[in-house]
Every structure is written in C-alpha cells, then in structure tokens.
Amino acid sequence: MLADLFNNYWQEFLLIASAHILAVASPGPDFAIVMRQSLIFGRKAAIVTSIGIGLAILIHVFIAVIGVGALVKNTPWLFTAIKVAGALYLGYIGMQAVRSKKTTHSNHDSPQAVQTMPLATAFRQGFLTNALNPKAMVFFFSLFSTLISTTTPLKVQVMYGVWMALATGAWFVGLSFLLSQQKVRAFFGNFGHWIDRILGSFLIVLALVLLFSKIN
C-alpha cells in the first residue's frame, strides 16, 4: 500500500496533505480546546485531548469515503441537527470555562500549578469537539470529492485518511508541548482563570457562528 501511495499517487497525496495542513493550522475549535487544556489543565490533558481530535478525523474520513457526506449535505434536517449538536457542545464547554474562578495556592504551591481533569474527560472533549464540527465534515467530504480521483483505490484513500488523523494528532500534541512549557505557563502565571474565560468566550462565539452561519 505504501508503495502504491508513493509511486503512483504522490502528487495527489501532496496536494491533499497541503490542503489539510493549512486547515489544521487555522485557528478554530480544535485549536481553542487544546490551548485551554494546555494552559489550564496541563500537558497530559492536552495531549490526550489532541489524541481524541486526531481519532475523530477518522470519522470524517469514513463519512467522506462511503459518501454519507453527500447525504448529510443534501438532507437539510440531518445537517442542521449535526450543526446544532456541535454548536451546543462547544457552547457547553465555553460556558464552563467562562465560569472559571481564580484558584488560591499556599506559599508552597507552584505559581504554575494546574487544575486536574480526568483523562477520559479530556479525550471526550477533544473527540467530540472535532467529530461534531460540521465544517470539518464538509471540509473532508469536499477534499475527497474534488482532489481525489475517482480511480484512486479505496485502500489508498484510507491511507490518506490515516495520515491526516496522525498528522492532526501530531500537530496538536506538538502544540500541547509548546503551550505547557514552564516559560509559557510562567508568562500566564496568575491569570489562568482569565485565560480560561477568554478562551471560553471564544468557544461560545464559535458556537454562535456555527449555529447561525450558512455552511455551503
């Protein structure tokens, strides 16, 4: 399979990989949730969240490959239901963050002490944030329907999807390491609750945009 990919489809792969990297690097719900986890809950929670985001990519790839994306896009009520579910979930996380309160530490505590989050919760937040994002669904369906030839074998398309899931997870894991560095945490220091509120507000705005925008 790898031989087929690199020998016969490398140009198609590079085109898809470039479009995907640009999309992943763009600020959005995934970026916001990983940033929040890194600064508020620490590196481990952020990494697990990133893994959840990466695995959720496979859901979109599966939908795109089997063509359900066309059904969703052309069935208004189903697409609207997914959009509303995604917006409500982002809004829920955002409201939790906005209600964040300043934590008090003793003199022996580190100024960069983090709050705790169960890893299962971190994974679920990452996975659902991406899986319930209809813009991500449309993006992957458009990617597979416009940039991938109809003659490209299914196994090669699956390989594209696996690579995009790994690349997405790796990108956000790297972001997790960067944002959880001691110097970065020290910079934000005692303002963690304000950062949480700002990121929460950003998630709420994203939820409202998602809820009221028309997705072509």
N, C-alpha and C positions, 0 to 999 in steps of 0.2 A: 504493500500500500504506500509506504513512504517512497519507494522507487517511482511509482506512478505519479505521486504528487510532485516530486522534484524534477522528474524527466519530462513529463507531458503537460503538467498544469502549473508550473512555477509562475508563469506570467499572470494567470488568473489568481493564483494564491497571493502574489504580491499586491495586486490591485485590491483584493478583499482585505488583506491584512492592513494595508494603509488606511482604508476607509474605517476599519474597525478601531485602529489605534487612535485616530482623530476623534472618533465618537467617545471612546473610553476616557480620553484625556479631557474632554469637555466637562466643565462643572455641571453637576446635576444631582439628583437624589442619592446616587451611589457615593459620589464624592463627599457630599454633605454628611452622610451617615458614618462613613469611615473616619472623616475628620473629627466628628463628635466623639466617636468611640475612642479614638487615639488620645484626645486631649482630656476627656472626662473619665473614661474607664480604663485607659492604659493599652499597652501594646498587645497583650494576649487577646483581649476582647476585640480589638480592631482587626487582628489577623484572622480570628475565627469569623468575624463579620465579612471580611474580604473573601474567605473561602466560600461562604454562603452566597455571596454575589456571583462568584465565578461559576458555581454549580448551577445557579439559576439561569445562566446563559444557555445551558443545555436545554432548558425548557423552551426557550425561544427558538433555538436551532431545530428542535424536534418539530415544533409547530410549523416553522418555515419549510422544512423538508417534506413533511407529509401534506402540506398545502392547507392546513386548517386556518392559517393566517388569512387566506383569501376569504374563507367562510366568515371569520370573525369580522374582517374589514367590511364585508358586504352584507353583514347582518347587524343593522344598527342597534337593536336592543341588547345583543350579546356584547358588542363592542362597548356600548355605554355602560353596561354592568361591570365590565372589567375596569373601565376607566374610573367609575365611581368607587369601586373597591380599592383600587390603588390610591386614589386621592384621599379616601378616608383613612387608610392605613398610614400614609405619610403625615396626615393631619394629626392622627393619634400620637405618633412619635413626637411630632413637633410640639404638641400641647404638653406632653410630659417634660420635654426639655425646657419649655418656656416657664414652667412652674418650678424649675430648679432653684434650690436655695443654697446660700453660701454655707459651706461646711466649716466647722470650727475644729482646730487642731491644738493639741497641747504643745508646749515648748519643745518637746522631744520629737514631735512629728516632723516629717519632711514637708517643706512647703510645696513639694510637688506630689503629695500624696493623692492617690486616685480613689474614686469610688469603685465599688465592686459591681460586677454584672455576671450572672450565671452564663457560662459559655453557650448553653443551649439557647438562651435568650438572644445572645449576640449573633449566633448563627441564624436564628429565625428572622431577626430583624434584617440582616443582610440579604438573606434568600428572598424574603417576601418583598423587600423594597425593590429589588430588581424584577422578580417574577411578576409582580402586579403593576409594573410600569408599561402601559400600552404603547408608549412611544418606543420603548425598546423592542416590543413585539413587532411593531410596524417597521422599525429600522431593519431588523434581521430578515423579515419577510421581503422587504424591498431589496436588501442586499442579495439574498439568494435568488430572487426572481429577475433581477436586472443584470447583475455582474457575473452570475454563474451560468454557463452554457447548459442548454437542455441535454447535451450529450455527455456532460460530466457525470461519471458513475456515482451512484449513491454512496459507495464506500469513501470516495474522495470528498464528497460533500460532508459526510460525517467527520472526516479528518479535519476539514475546515472548522467545523463546529467545536471539536475537541480543542483545537489550537486556540480558538477565540476564548473558550472558557478558561484555559490555562493562562493565556495572556492577560485576561481581565483579572483573574485572581492574583497573578504575579504583580500586576500594576498596583493594585490596592494593598497588597502585602508590603510592597516597597514603600508606598505612601504611609502605611501604618508605622513602619520603622522610622521614617523621616519625622513624622509628627510626634512620635513618642520619645524622641531623643531628649536627653536631660536638658540640653540648652534650650530646645524648643519649649519644653514643659516649664522650665525656669522663667522663660520670657513671659509666658502666660500666667505663671505664678498664682497669685491670689484672685485672679479674675476668671477662674474656671466657670463659676456659676453664670457670669455674664456671657462668656463664650457659648455656654450651653443654651442660654436664652436667645442669643443672636442666631445660632445655628438652628434652633427650634423654630424661630420666626421664619428663617429661610425655607425650612421644610414646609411650614404652613403656606407660605407664598407659592412654593412649587405645587403643593396640593391644590391650591385655588386655581392656579394657571392650568394644571392638568384637568381640573374639574370643569372649567368654563371655556377652555380653548377647543377649537375645532382641529382635529388631527386628520390631515389628508393622507 
